[in-house]
């Protein structure tokens, strides 16, 4: 078992300090990473907590999985490795050419129709 845990269903008011204090009941917490929205800075409702040993991680799962914290039942389990994704996010393929009109006979490049 790995010592990195996924903690889900967190209240949006939960802070890294809250998680540090809570999971310290199961042992030594090496790292807390609360996932936040990159535009608003608001919590996304999940975090990763790294315990110092596998035994402490297992203890944290047994103590906190399903336990209500700040009015929400937590999901706590072993973190899975991050899946590889293509860089840059999803891409839309455009067919090129005229995307909004214009017959091409006026020398424009498509995309929008010039008004004369």
Jmol script that loads the backbone (N, CA, C; Angstrom):
load data "model"
ATOM      1  N   UNK A   1       0.840  -1.189   0.000  1.00  0.00           N
ATOM      2  CA  UNK A   1       0.000   0.000   0.000  1.00  0.00           C
ATOM      3  C   UNK A   1       0.874   1.237   0.000  1.00  0.00           C
ATOM      4  N   UNK A   2       0.426   2.242  -0.702  1.00  0.00           N
ATOM      5  CA  UNK A   2       1.155   3.512  -0.738  1.00  0.00           C
ATOM      6  C   UNK A   2       0.684   4.390   0.416  1.00  0.00           C
ATOM      7  N   UNK A   3       1.498   5.370   0.767  1.00  0.00           N
ATOM      8  CA  UNK A   3       1.136   6.229   1.894  1.00  0.00           C
ATOM      9  C   UNK A   3       0.494   7.547   1.448  1.00  0.00           C
ATOM     10  N   UNK A   4       0.189   7.692   0.156  1.00  0.00           N
ATOM     11  CA  UNK A   4      -0.496   8.886  -0.330  1.00  0.00           C
ATOM     12  C   UNK A   4      -1.983   8.572  -0.437  1.00  0.00           C
ATOM     13  N   UNK A   5      -2.804   9.445   0.168  1.00  0.00           N
ATOM     14  CA  UNK A   5      -4.242   9.216   0.238  1.00  0.00           C
ATOM     15  C   UNK A   5      -5.016  10.265  -0.539  1.00  0.00           C
ATOM     16  N   UNK A   6      -6.113   9.821  -1.149  1.00  0.00           N
ATOM     17  CA  UNK A   6      -7.080  10.723  -1.768  1.00  0.00           C
ATOM     18  C   UNK A   6      -8.149  11.001  -0.719  1.00  0.00           C
ATOM     19  N   UNK A   7      -8.489  12.260  -0.527  1.00  0.00           N
ATOM     20  CA  UNK A   7      -9.540  12.647   0.422  1.00  0.00           C
ATOM     21  C   UNK A   7     -10.568  13.448  -0.369  1.00  0.00           C
ATOM     22  N   UNK A   8     -11.770  12.888  -0.486  1.00  0.00           N
ATOM     23  CA  UNK A   8     -12.800  13.533  -1.280  1.00  0.00           C
ATOM     24  C   UNK A   8     -14.024  13.909  -0.473  1.00  0.00           C
ATOM     25  N   UNK A   9     -14.922  14.630  -1.122  1.00  0.00           N
ATOM     26  CA  UNK A   9     -16.176  15.127  -0.546  1.00  0.00           C
ATOM     27  C   UNK A   9     -15.918  16.118   0.586  1.00  0.00           C
ATOM     28  N   UNK A  10     -14.878  16.921   0.406  1.00  0.00           N
ATOM     29  CA  UNK A  10     -14.540  17.929   1.412  1.00  0.00           C
ATOM     30  C   UNK A  10     -15.462  19.136   1.280  1.00  0.00           C
ATOM     31  N   UNK A  11     -15.713  19.787   2.393  1.00  0.00           N
ATOM     32  CA  UNK A  11     -16.418  21.059   2.386  1.00  0.00           C
ATOM     33  C   UNK A  11     -15.527  22.074   1.670  1.00  0.00           C
ATOM     34  N   UNK A  12     -16.127  23.010   0.972  1.00  0.00           N
ATOM     35  CA  UNK A  12     -15.340  24.030   0.278  1.00  0.00           C
ATOM     36  C   UNK A  12     -14.664  24.985   1.256  1.00  0.00           C
ATOM     37  N   UNK A  13     -15.034  24.913   2.534  1.00  0.00           N
ATOM     38  CA  UNK A  13     -14.424  25.753   3.564  1.00  0.00           C
ATOM     39  C   UNK A  13     -13.216  25.089   4.211  1.00  0.00           C
ATOM     40  N   UNK A  14     -12.949  23.834   3.897  1.00  0.00           N
ATOM     41  CA  UNK A  14     -11.829  23.100   4.484  1.00  0.00           C
ATOM     42  C   UNK A  14     -10.500  23.694   4.016  1.00  0.00           C
ATOM     43  N   UNK A  15      -9.558  23.811   4.949  1.00  0.00           N
ATOM     44  CA  UNK A  15      -8.229  24.335   4.614  1.00  0.00           C
ATOM     45  C   UNK A  15      -7.197  23.226   4.772  1.00  0.00           C
ATOM     46  N   UNK A  16      -5.989  23.499   4.294  1.00  0.00           N
ATOM     47  CA  UNK A  16      -4.899  22.535   4.458  1.00  0.00           C
ATOM     48  C   UNK A  16      -4.576  22.324   5.937  1.00  0.00           C
ATOM     49  N   UNK A  17      -4.687  23.372   6.716  1.00  0.00           N
ATOM     50  CA  UNK A  17      -4.432  23.265   8.161  1.00  0.00           C
ATOM     51  C   UNK A  17      -5.468  22.342   8.815  1.00  0.00           C
ATOM     52  N   UNK A  18      -6.743  22.460   8.394  1.00  0.00           N
ATOM     53  CA  UNK A  18      -7.783  21.570   8.912  1.00  0.00           C
ATOM     54  C   UNK A  18      -7.436  20.113   8.629  1.00  0.00           C
ATOM     55  N   UNK A  19      -7.004  19.837   7.415  1.00  0.00           N
ATOM     56  CA  UNK A  19      -6.655  18.467   7.040  1.00  0.00           C
ATOM     57  C   UNK A  19      -5.433  17.981   7.809  1.00  0.00           C
ATOM     58  N   UNK A  20      -4.445  18.848   7.946  1.00  0.00           N
ATOM     59  CA  UNK A  20      -3.236  18.510   8.710  1.00  0.00           C
ATOM     60  C   UNK A  20      -3.618  18.100  10.129  1.00  0.00           C
ATOM     61  N   UNK A  21      -4.448  18.916  10.774  1.00  0.00           N
ATOM     62  CA  UNK A  21      -4.851  18.641  12.157  1.00  0.00           C
ATOM     63  C   UNK A  21      -5.682  17.364  12.261  1.00  0.00           C
ATOM     64  N   UNK A  22      -6.579  17.155  11.318  1.00  0.00           N
ATOM     65  CA  UNK A  22      -7.443  15.977  11.347  1.00  0.00           C
ATOM     66  C   UNK A  22      -6.636  14.699  11.157  1.00  0.00           C
ATOM     67  N   UNK A  23      -5.810  14.650  10.120  1.00  0.00           N
ATOM     68  CA  UNK A  23      -5.072  13.425   9.803  1.00  0.00           C
ATOM     69  C   UNK A  23      -3.899  13.180  10.749  1.00  0.00           C
ATOM     70  N   UNK A  24      -3.500  14.184  11.518  1.00  0.00           N
ATOM     71  CA  UNK A  24      -2.453  13.989  12.522  1.00  0.00           C
ATOM     72  C   UNK A  24      -2.918  13.021  13.611  1.00  0.00           C
ATOM     73  N   UNK A  25      -4.221  12.829  13.735  1.00  0.00           N
ATOM     74  CA  UNK A  25      -4.749  11.857  14.702  1.00  0.00           C
ATOM     75  C   UNK A  25      -4.354  10.423  14.333  1.00  0.00           C
ATOM     76  N   UNK A  26      -4.035  10.191  13.053  1.00  0.00           N
ATOM     77  CA  UNK A  26      -3.661   8.853  12.588  1.00  0.00           C
ATOM     78  C   UNK A  26      -2.150   8.665  12.528  1.00  0.00           C
ATOM     79  N   UNK A  27      -1.391   9.746  12.651  1.00  0.00           N
ATOM     80  CA  UNK A  27       0.065   9.643  12.584  1.00  0.00           C
ATOM     81  C   UNK A  27       0.671  10.921  12.026  1.00  0.00           C
ATOM     82  N   UNK A  28       1.912  10.809  11.579  1.00  0.00           N
ATOM     83  CA  UNK A  28       2.645  11.962  11.063  1.00  0.00           C
ATOM     84  C   UNK A  28       2.241  12.247   9.624  1.00  0.00           C
ATOM     85  N   UNK A  29       1.818  13.480   9.382  1.00  0.00           N
ATOM     86  CA  UNK A  29       1.427  13.906   8.035  1.00  0.00           C
ATOM     87  C   UNK A  29       2.640  14.540   7.372  1.00  0.00           C
ATOM     88  N   UNK A  30       3.048  13.979   6.229  1.00  0.00           N
ATOM     89  CA  UNK A  30       4.204  14.501   5.503  1.00  0.00           C
ATOM     90  C   UNK A  30       3.845  15.675   4.600  1.00  0.00           C
ATOM     91  N   UNK A  31       2.662  15.582   3.974  1.00  0.00           N
ATOM     92  CA  UNK A  31       2.278  16.626   3.020  1.00  0.00           C
ATOM     93  C   UNK A  31       0.762  16.664   2.875  1.00  0.00           C
ATOM     94  N   UNK A  32       0.239  17.862   2.672  1.00  0.00           N
ATOM     95  CA  UNK A  32      -1.183  18.056   2.378  1.00  0.00           C
ATOM     96  C   UNK A  32      -1.263  18.933   1.134  1.00  0.00           C
ATOM     97  N   UNK A  33      -2.017  18.462   0.142  1.00  0.00           N
ATOM     98  CA  UNK A  33      -2.209  19.238  -1.088  1.00  0.00           C
ATOM     99  C   UNK A  33      -3.700  19.364  -1.347  1.00  0.00           C
ATOM    100  N   UNK A  34      -4.266  20.520  -1.018  1.00  0.00           N
ATOM    101  CA  UNK A  34      -5.679  20.805  -1.246  1.00  0.00           C
ATOM    102  C   UNK A  34      -5.817  21.344  -2.670  1.00  0.00           C
ATOM    103  N   UNK A  35      -6.608  20.678  -3.477  1.00  0.00           N
ATOM    104  CA  UNK A  35      -6.768  21.085  -4.868  1.00  0.00           C
ATOM    105  C   UNK A  35      -7.696  22.295  -4.956  1.00  0.00           C
ATOM    106  N   UNK A  36      -7.235  23.313  -5.684  1.00  0.00           N
ATOM    107  CA  UNK A  36      -7.992  24.552  -5.794  1.00  0.00           C
ATOM    108  C   UNK A  36      -8.215  24.907  -7.259  1.00  0.00           C
ATOM    109  N   UNK A  37      -9.316  25.596  -7.519  1.00  0.00           N
ATOM    110  CA  UNK A  37      -9.612  26.087  -8.852  1.00  0.00           C
ATOM    111  C   UNK A  37      -8.578  27.145  -9.217  1.00  0.00           C
ATOM    112  N   UNK A  38      -7.969  27.036 -10.387  1.00  0.00           N
ATOM    113  CA  UNK A  38      -6.878  27.953 -10.732  1.00  0.00           C
ATOM    114  C   UNK A  38      -7.350  29.371 -11.029  1.00  0.00           C
ATOM    115  N   UNK A  39      -8.638  29.554 -11.298  1.00  0.00           N
ATOM    116  CA  UNK A  39      -9.140  30.890 -11.593  1.00  0.00           C
ATOM    117  C   UNK A  39      -9.696  31.589 -10.360  1.00  0.00           C
ATOM    118  N   UNK A  40     -10.407  30.847  -9.517  1.00  0.00           N
ATOM    119  CA  UNK A  40     -11.047  31.469  -8.354  1.00  0.00           C
ATOM    120  C   UNK A  40     -10.261  31.265  -7.068  1.00  0.00           C
ATOM    121  N   UNK A  41      -9.381  30.256  -7.031  1.00  0.00           N
ATOM    122  CA  UNK A  41      -8.645  29.955  -5.815  1.00  0.00           C
ATOM    123  C   UNK A  41      -9.478  29.202  -4.786  1.00  0.00           C
ATOM    124  N   UNK A  42     -10.703  28.878  -5.146  1.00  0.00           N
ATOM    125  CA  UNK A  42     -11.615  28.172  -4.243  1.00  0.00           C
ATOM    126  C   UNK A  42     -11.319  26.673  -4.271  1.00  0.00           C
ATOM    127  N   UNK A  43     -11.529  26.016  -3.146  1.00  0.00           N
ATOM    128  CA  UNK A  43     -11.300  24.578  -3.044  1.00  0.00           C
ATOM    129  C   UNK A  43     -12.153  23.825  -4.059  1.00  0.00           C
ATOM    130  N   UNK A  44     -11.605  22.751  -4.614  1.00  0.00           N
ATOM    131  CA  UNK A  44     -12.349  21.914  -5.542  1.00  0.00           C
ATOM    132  C   UNK A  44     -13.019  20.741  -4.833  1.00  0.00           C
ATOM    133  N   UNK A  45     -12.854  20.640  -3.513  1.00  0.00           N
ATOM    134  CA  UNK A  45     -13.553  19.621  -2.746  1.00  0.00           C
ATOM    135  C   UNK A  45     -12.790  18.320  -2.566  1.00  0.00           C
ATOM    136  N   UNK A  46     -11.509  18.305  -2.943  1.00  0.00           N
ATOM    137  CA  UNK A  46     -10.707  17.112  -2.685  1.00  0.00           C
ATOM    138  C   UNK A  46      -9.257  17.500  -2.445  1.00  0.00           C
ATOM    139  N   UNK A  47      -8.532  16.554  -1.846  1.00  0.00           N
ATOM    140  CA  UNK A  47      -7.140  16.816  -1.497  1.00  0.00           C
ATOM    141  C   UNK A  47      -6.362  15.513  -1.520  1.00  0.00           C
ATOM    142  N   UNK A  48      -5.044  15.638  -1.423  1.00  0.00           N
ATOM    143  CA  UNK A  48      -4.162  14.490  -1.267  1.00  0.00           C
ATOM    144  C   UNK A  48      -3.379  14.688   0.016  1.00  0.00           C
ATOM    145  N   UNK A  49      -3.386  13.670   0.854  1.00  0.00           N
ATOM    146  CA  UNK A  49      -2.673  13.715   2.127  1.00  0.00           C
ATOM    147  C   UNK A  49      -1.653  12.584   2.110  1.00  0.00           C
ATOM    148  N   UNK A  50      -0.395  12.919   2.374  1.00  0.00           N
ATOM    149  CA  UNK A  50       0.660  11.916   2.420  1.00  0.00           C
ATOM    150  C   UNK A  50       1.045  11.673   3.867  1.00  0.00           C
ATOM    151  N   UNK A  51       0.916  10.424   4.277  1.00  0.00           N
ATOM    152  CA  UNK A  51       1.299  10.025   5.634  1.00  0.00           C
ATOM    153  C   UNK A  51       2.744   9.525   5.600  1.00  0.00           C
ATOM    154  N   UNK A  52       3.400   9.483   6.758  1.00  0.00           N
ATOM    155  CA  UNK A  52       4.819   9.114   6.781  1.00  0.00           C
ATOM    156  C   UNK A  52       5.060   7.619   6.595  1.00  0.00           C
ATOM    157  N   UNK A  53       4.039   6.781   6.798  1.00  0.00           N
ATOM    158  CA  UNK A  53       4.227   5.344   6.595  1.00  0.00           C
ATOM    159  C   UNK A  53       2.939   4.711   6.074  1.00  0.00           C
ATOM    160  N   UNK A  54       3.091   3.517   5.533  1.00  0.00           N
ATOM    161  CA  UNK A  54       1.937   2.781   5.025  1.00  0.00           C
ATOM    162  C   UNK A  54       0.965   2.417   6.146  1.00  0.00           C
ATOM    163  N   UNK A  55       1.503   2.073   7.313  1.00  0.00           N
ATOM    164  CA  UNK A  55       0.641   1.721   8.450  1.00  0.00           C
ATOM    165  C   UNK A  55      -0.214   2.915   8.892  1.00  0.00           C
ATOM    166  N   UNK A  56       0.396   4.091   8.918  1.00  0.00           N
ATOM    167  CA  UNK A  56      -0.358   5.292   9.292  1.00  0.00           C
ATOM    168  C   UNK A  56      -1.410   5.628   8.236  1.00  0.00           C
ATOM    169  N   UNK A  57      -1.087   5.400   6.968  1.00  0.00           N
ATOM    170  CA  UNK A  57      -2.059   5.640   5.895  1.00  0.00           C
ATOM    171  C   UNK A  57      -3.254   4.699   6.050  1.00  0.00           C
ATOM    172  N   UNK A  58      -2.991   3.442   6.335  1.00  0.00           N
ATOM    173  CA  UNK A  58      -4.072   2.475   6.537  1.00  0.00           C
ATOM    174  C   UNK A  58      -4.921   2.862   7.750  1.00  0.00           C
ATOM    175  N   UNK A  59      -4.268   3.328   8.802  1.00  0.00           N
ATOM    176  CA  UNK A  59      -4.996   3.777   9.994  1.00  0.00           C
ATOM    177  C   UNK A  59      -5.885   4.977   9.670  1.00  0.00           C
ATOM    178  N   UNK A  60      -5.374   5.905   8.860  1.00  0.00           N
ATOM    179  CA  UNK A  60      -6.149   7.091   8.466  1.00  0.00           C
ATOM    180  C   UNK A  60      -7.380   6.686   7.658  1.00  0.00           C
ATOM    181  N   UNK A  61      -7.221   5.709   6.763  1.00  0.00           N
ATOM    182  CA  UNK A  61      -8.368   5.233   5.985  1.00  0.00           C
ATOM    183  C   UNK A  61      -9.426   4.655   6.913  1.00  0.00           C
ATOM    184  N   UNK A  62      -8.996   3.822   7.852  1.00  0.00           N
ATOM    185  CA  UNK A  62      -9.972   3.195   8.751  1.00  0.00           C
ATOM    186  C   UNK A  62     -10.626   4.210   9.691  1.00  0.00           C
ATOM    187  N   UNK A  63      -9.882   5.252  10.073  1.00  0.00           N
ATOM    188  CA  UNK A  63     -10.443   6.268  10.969  1.00  0.00           C
ATOM    189  C   UNK A  63     -11.385   7.246  10.277  1.00  0.00           C
ATOM    190  N   UNK A  64     -11.043   7.654   9.044  1.00  0.00           N
ATOM    191  CA  UNK A  64     -11.731   8.798   8.448  1.00  0.00           C
ATOM    192  C   UNK A  64     -12.639   8.494   7.266  1.00  0.00           C
ATOM    193  N   UNK A  65     -12.539   7.308   6.659  1.00  0.00           N
ATOM    194  CA  UNK A  65     -13.424   7.001   5.538  1.00  0.00           C
ATOM    195  C   UNK A  65     -14.865   6.897   6.047  1.00  0.00           C
ATOM    196  N   UNK A  66     -15.723   7.761   5.525  1.00  0.00           N
ATOM    197  CA  UNK A  66     -17.123   7.781   5.946  1.00  0.00           C
ATOM    198  C   UNK A  66     -17.403   8.663   7.148  1.00  0.00           C
ATOM    199  N   UNK A  67     -16.354   9.161   7.811  1.00  0.00           N
ATOM    200  CA  UNK A  67     -16.543  10.028   8.974  1.00  0.00           C
ATOM    201  C   UNK A  67     -17.011  11.411   8.518  1.00  0.00           C
ATOM    202  N   UNK A  68     -17.972  11.980   9.230  1.00  0.00           N
ATOM    203  CA  UNK A  68     -18.486  13.297   8.892  1.00  0.00           C
ATOM    204  C   UNK A  68     -17.561  14.379   9.450  1.00  0.00           C
ATOM    205  N   UNK A  69     -17.060  15.222   8.552  1.00  0.00           N
ATOM    206  CA  UNK A  69     -16.205  16.346   8.909  1.00  0.00           C
ATOM    207  C   UNK A  69     -16.804  17.585   8.254  1.00  0.00           C
ATOM    208  N   UNK A  70     -17.092  18.603   9.043  1.00  0.00           N
ATOM    209  CA  UNK A  70     -17.708  19.843   8.581  1.00  0.00           C
ATOM    210  C   UNK A  70     -19.004  19.553   7.808  1.00  0.00           C
ATOM    211  N   UNK A  71     -19.760  18.586   8.331  1.00  0.00           N
ATOM    212  CA  UNK A  71     -21.071  18.280   7.770  1.00  0.00           C
ATOM    213  C   UNK A  71     -21.075  17.400   6.536  1.00  0.00           C
ATOM    214  N   UNK A  72     -19.916  16.839   6.163  1.00  0.00           N
ATOM    215  CA  UNK A  72     -19.848  16.010   4.957  1.00  0.00           C
ATOM    216  C   UNK A  72     -19.115  14.707   5.255  1.00  0.00           C
ATOM    217  N   UNK A  73     -19.651  13.568   4.782  1.00  0.00           N
ATOM    218  CA  UNK A  73     -18.954  12.286   4.980  1.00  0.00           C
ATOM    219  C   UNK A  73     -17.758  12.184   4.027  1.00  0.00           C
ATOM    220  N   UNK A  74     -16.584  11.990   4.578  1.00  0.00           N
ATOM    221  CA  UNK A  74     -15.368  11.955   3.767  1.00  0.00           C
ATOM    222  C   UNK A  74     -15.220  10.643   3.003  1.00  0.00           C
ATOM    223  N   UNK A  75     -14.575  10.747   1.860  1.00  0.00           N
ATOM    224  CA  UNK A  75     -14.113   9.589   1.109  1.00  0.00           C
ATOM    225  C   UNK A  75     -12.600   9.581   1.254  1.00  0.00           C
ATOM    226  N   UNK A  76     -12.070   8.520   1.836  1.00  0.00           N
ATOM    227  CA  UNK A  76     -10.620   8.430   2.028  1.00  0.00           C
ATOM    228  C   UNK A  76     -10.170   7.073   1.510  1.00  0.00           C
ATOM    229  N   UNK A  77      -9.274   7.083   0.522  1.00  0.00           N
ATOM    230  CA  UNK A  77      -8.708   5.838   0.034  1.00  0.00           C
ATOM    231  C   UNK A  77      -7.328   6.092  -0.562  1.00  0.00           C
ATOM    232  N   UNK A  78      -6.691   5.006  -0.956  1.00  0.00           N
ATOM    233  CA  UNK A  78      -5.351   5.108  -1.516  1.00  0.00           C
ATOM    234  C   UNK A  78      -5.403   5.874  -2.830  1.00  0.00           C
ATOM    235  N   UNK A  79      -4.502   6.831  -2.983  1.00  0.00           N
ATOM    236  CA  UNK A  79      -4.449   7.633  -4.210  1.00  0.00           C
ATOM    237  C   UNK A  79      -3.915   6.777  -5.349  1.00  0.00           C
ATOM    238  N   UNK A  80      -4.549   6.888  -6.503  1.00  0.00           N
ATOM    239  CA  UNK A  80      -4.085   6.178  -7.692  1.00  0.00           C
ATOM    240  C   UNK A  80      -3.086   7.057  -8.432  1.00  0.00           C
ATOM    241  N   UNK A  81      -2.195   6.448  -9.202  1.00  0.00           N
ATOM    242  CA  UNK A  81      -1.260   7.255  -9.997  1.00  0.00           C
ATOM    243  C   UNK A  81      -2.014   8.116 -11.000  1.00  0.00           C
ATOM    244  N   UNK A  82      -1.483   9.267 -11.273  1.00  0.00           N
ATOM    245  CA  UNK A  82      -2.115  10.192 -12.213  1.00  0.00           C
ATOM    246  C   UNK A  82      -2.068   9.605 -13.622  1.00  0.00           C
ATOM    247  N   UNK A  83      -3.184   9.698 -14.328  1.00  0.00           N
ATOM    248  CA  UNK A  83      -3.240   9.191 -15.694  1.00  0.00           C
ATOM    249  C   UNK A  83      -2.552  10.161 -16.636  1.00  0.00           C
ATOM    250  N   UNK A  84      -1.861   9.613 -17.627  1.00  0.00           N
ATOM    251  CA  UNK A  84      -1.204  10.444 -18.623  1.00  0.00           C
ATOM    252  C   UNK A  84      -2.256  11.047 -19.552  1.00  0.00           C
ATOM    253  N   UNK A  85      -2.131  12.341 -19.797  1.00  0.00           N
ATOM    254  CA  UNK A  85      -3.040  13.024 -20.710  1.00  0.00           C
ATOM    255  C   UNK A  85      -2.225  13.805 -21.728  1.00  0.00           C
ATOM    256  N   UNK A  86      -2.826  14.047 -22.854  1.00  0.00           N
ATOM    257  CA  UNK A  86      -2.159  14.850 -23.884  1.00  0.00           C
ATOM    258  C   UNK A  86      -2.006  16.282 -23.365  1.00  0.00           C
ATOM    259  N   UNK A  87      -0.892  16.927 -23.627  1.00  0.00           N
ATOM    260  CA  UNK A  87      -0.708  18.299 -23.155  1.00  0.00           C
ATOM    261  C   UNK A  87      -1.672  19.259 -23.844  1.00  0.00           C
ATOM    262  N   UNK A  88      -2.087  20.283 -23.124  1.00  0.00           N
ATOM    263  CA  UNK A  88      -2.907  21.326 -23.710  1.00  0.00           C
ATOM    264  C   UNK A  88      -4.396  21.103 -23.635  1.00  0.00           C
ATOM    265  N   UNK A  89      -4.848  20.012 -23.106  1.00  0.00           N
ATOM    266  CA  UNK A  89      -6.273  19.773 -22.973  1.00  0.00           C
ATOM    267  C   UNK A  89      -6.923  19.347 -24.274  1.00  0.00           C
ATOM    268  N   UNK A  90      -8.241  19.254 -24.266  1.00  0.00           N
ATOM    269  CA  UNK A  90      -8.936  18.784 -25.465  1.00  0.00           C
ATOM    270  C   UNK A  90      -8.825  19.795 -26.604  1.00  0.00           C
ATOM    271  N   UNK A  91      -8.776  19.279 -27.804  1.00  0.00           N
ATOM    272  CA  UNK A  91      -8.652  20.145 -28.970  1.00  0.00           C
ATOM    273  C   UNK A  91      -9.836  19.915 -29.894  1.00  0.00           C
ATOM    274  N   UNK A  92     -10.270  20.993 -30.465  1.00  0.00           N
ATOM    275  CA  UNK A  92     -11.322  20.890 -31.469  1.00  0.00           C
ATOM    276  C   UNK A  92     -10.671  21.025 -32.831  1.00  0.00           C
ATOM    277  N   UNK A  93     -11.033  20.143 -33.697  1.00  0.00           N
ATOM    278  CA  UNK A  93     -10.500  20.210 -35.055  1.00  0.00           C
ATOM    279  C   UNK A  93     -11.478  20.984 -35.926  1.00  0.00           C
ATOM    280  N   UNK A  94     -10.999  22.015 -36.544  1.00  0.00           N
ATOM    281  CA  UNK A  94     -11.827  22.789 -37.457  1.00  0.00           C
ATOM    282  C   UNK A  94     -11.531  22.320 -38.875  1.00  0.00           C
ATOM    283  N   UNK A  95     -12.525  22.383 -39.690  1.00  0.00           N
ATOM    284  CA  UNK A  95     -12.363  21.923 -41.060  1.00  0.00           C
ATOM    285  C   UNK A  95     -11.706  22.981 -41.938  1.00  0.00           C
ATOM    286  N   UNK A  96     -11.405  24.128 -41.369  1.00  0.00           N
ATOM    287  CA  UNK A  96     -10.761  25.178 -42.146  1.00  0.00           C
ATOM    288  C   UNK A  96     -11.736  25.785 -43.134  1.00  0.00           C
ATOM    289  N   UNK A  97     -11.241  26.612 -43.995  1.00  0.00           N
ATOM    290  CA  UNK A  97     -12.096  27.191 -45.022  1.00  0.00           C
ATOM    291  C   UNK A  97     -13.113  28.143 -44.433  1.00  0.00           C
ATOM    292  N   UNK A  98     -14.257  28.212 -45.068  1.00  0.00           N
ATOM    293  CA  UNK A  98     -15.283  29.159 -44.673  1.00  0.00           C
ATOM    294  C   UNK A  98     -16.050  28.660 -43.462  1.00  0.00           C
ATOM    295  N   UNK A  99     -15.912  29.367 -42.363  1.00  0.00           N
ATOM    296  CA  UNK A  99     -16.623  28.975 -41.156  1.00  0.00           C
ATOM    297  C   UNK A  99     -17.797  29.889 -40.880  1.00  0.00           C
ATOM    298  N   UNK A 100     -18.115  30.765 -41.724  1.00  0.00           N
ATOM    299  CA  UNK A 100     -19.214  31.649 -41.408  1.00  0.00           C
ATOM    300  C   UNK A 100     -19.720  32.405 -42.609  1.00  0.00           C
ATOM    301  N   UNK A 101     -19.358  31.970 -43.735  1.00  0.00           N
ATOM    302  CA  UNK A 101     -19.877  32.644 -44.914  1.00  0.00           C
ATOM    303  C   UNK A 101     -18.773  33.102 -45.829  1.00  0.00           C
ATOM    304  N   UNK A 102     -19.145  33.852 -46.802  1.00  0.00           N
ATOM    305  CA  UNK A 102     -18.169  34.316 -47.778  1.00  0.00           C
ATOM    306  C   UNK A 102     -17.915  33.231 -48.797  1.00  0.00           C
ATOM    307  N   UNK A 103     -17.974  33.579 -50.026  1.00  0.00           N
ATOM    308  CA  UNK A 103     -17.812  32.565 -51.061  1.00  0.00           C
ATOM    309  C   UNK A 103     -16.364  32.420 -51.485  1.00  0.00           C
ATOM    310  N   UNK A 104     -15.518  33.292 -51.005  1.00  0.00           N
ATOM    311  CA  UNK A 104     -14.119  33.200 -51.363  1.00  0.00           C
ATOM    312  C   UNK A 104     -13.775  33.939 -52.635  1.00  0.00           C
ATOM    313  N   UNK A 105     -14.762  34.457 -53.340  1.00  0.00           N
ATOM    314  CA  UNK A 105     -14.480  35.121 -54.604  1.00  0.00           C
ATOM    315  C   UNK A 105     -14.075  36.572 -54.431  1.00  0.00           C
ATOM    316  N   UNK A 106     -14.072  37.087 -53.216  1.00  0.00           N
ATOM    317  CA  UNK A 106     -13.678  38.474 -52.988  1.00  0.00           C
ATOM    318  C   UNK A 106     -12.274  38.582 -52.409  1.00  0.00           C
ATOM    319  N   UNK A 107     -11.588  37.478 -52.343  1.00  0.00           N
ATOM    320  CA  UNK A 107     -10.224  37.506 -51.846  1.00  0.00           C
ATOM    321  C   UNK A 107     -10.117  37.405 -50.337  1.00  0.00           C
ATOM    322  N   UNK A 108     -11.272  37.258 -49.616  1.00  0.00           N
ATOM    323  CA  UNK A 108     -11.144  37.113 -48.162  1.00  0.00           C
ATOM    324  C   UNK A 108     -10.781  35.673 -47.836  1.00  0.00           C
ATOM    325  N   UNK A 109     -10.405  35.448 -46.614  1.00  0.00           N
ATOM    326  CA  UNK A 109      -9.939  34.129 -46.211  1.00  0.00           C
ATOM    327  C   UNK A 109     -10.995  33.336 -45.455  1.00  0.00           C
ATOM    328  N   UNK A 110     -12.211  33.734 -45.520  1.00  0.00           N
ATOM    329  CA  UNK A 110     -13.243  33.012 -44.797  1.00  0.00           C
ATOM    330  C   UNK A 110     -13.261  33.444 -43.349  1.00  0.00           C
ATOM    331  N   UNK A 111     -14.017  32.774 -42.559  1.00  0.00           N
ATOM    332  CA  UNK A 111     -14.087  33.103 -41.142  1.00  0.00           C
ATOM    333  C   UNK A 111     -15.199  34.070 -40.845  1.00  0.00           C
ATOM    334  N   UNK A 112     -15.338  35.119 -41.628  1.00  0.00           N
ATOM    335  CA  UNK A 112     -16.472  36.035 -41.485  1.00  0.00           C
ATOM    336  C   UNK A 112     -16.665  36.728 -42.816  1.00  0.00           C
ATOM    337  N   UNK A 113     -17.828  37.223 -42.984  1.00  0.00           N
ATOM    338  CA  UNK A 113     -18.166  37.854 -44.244  1.00  0.00           C
ATOM    339  C   UNK A 113     -17.938  39.368 -44.141  1.00  0.00           C
ATOM    340  N   UNK A 114     -17.196  39.912 -45.058  1.00  0.00           N
ATOM    341  CA  UNK A 114     -16.934  41.356 -45.042  1.00  0.00           C
ATOM    342  C   UNK A 114     -18.178  42.080 -45.515  1.00  0.00           C
ATOM    343  N   UNK A 115     -18.460  43.191 -44.888  1.00  0.00           N
ATOM    344  CA  UNK A 115     -19.607  44.009 -45.273  1.00  0.00           C
ATOM    345  C   UNK A 115     -19.090  45.210 -46.047  1.00  0.00           C
ATOM    346  N   UNK A 116     -19.573  45.415 -47.256  1.00  0.00           N
ATOM    347  CA  UNK A 116     -19.122  46.529 -48.090  1.00  0.00           C
ATOM    348  C   UNK A 116     -20.151  47.612 -48.136  1.00  0.00           C
TER     349      UNK A 116
END
end "model"
wireframe off; spacefill off
backbone 0.3
color backbone group
